[in-house]
Amino acid sequence: MLKKIYGLLTKEERQRGIWVALSVLVRAILDFAGVAALIPILISVFGEQADMRKSLMICGIALVFILVKNAAVIGLSRFQSSYLLQLYKVFSRKMFYNYYHRGLLFLKSKSSVQLGHEVNFVCYTFSLCVLSPIFRIAGEALLLVLMITALMLWEPIVGALLCLGFLPIVMCYVWMVKGKLRRYGAQELEARRKQSRTVVEAFRGYTEL
């Protein structure tokens, strides 16, 4: 699927997509740094020789860092959302041109409601509800890899046990949910198409009646 998506993009969109992929990596590193910033606080507050002034200073530095990190994450999220909306615009326009230039016989054989639904809603859903989760999953996966790597370097045995215990759970979850999500997605798409057709035909039919 990703290969087909890549083939639909122009050279400029592909270059911008590389920057978006890098922003996912940077966001994962910032999230990891935000988690790591809590460790000095825990050590300073709950350590055996806790110094109140030092603890407050560390907490203040960590708070400023987390605020700056969150601001940077928001900026990266806006950059990614802007790219996804641009893809929605590109896909929707290409689909509209494709349908429009197929000629009168094609347009007469299809429902205008269905075509409009595919041009607008399907392209929007694909960009914001398919590609956006892919970016999110990639970021969460990178964050998980960074955390596990750090844990393996710090406590190899604990890290190895965590991987051995966590991996089967993830595989079982994917196995249980994957088919259902695909089926529910197809059902939702069909339900929204019928919903749109019912509303539009009701308003058109009122005039005829």
Disulfide bonds with the S-S distance in Angstrom:
none
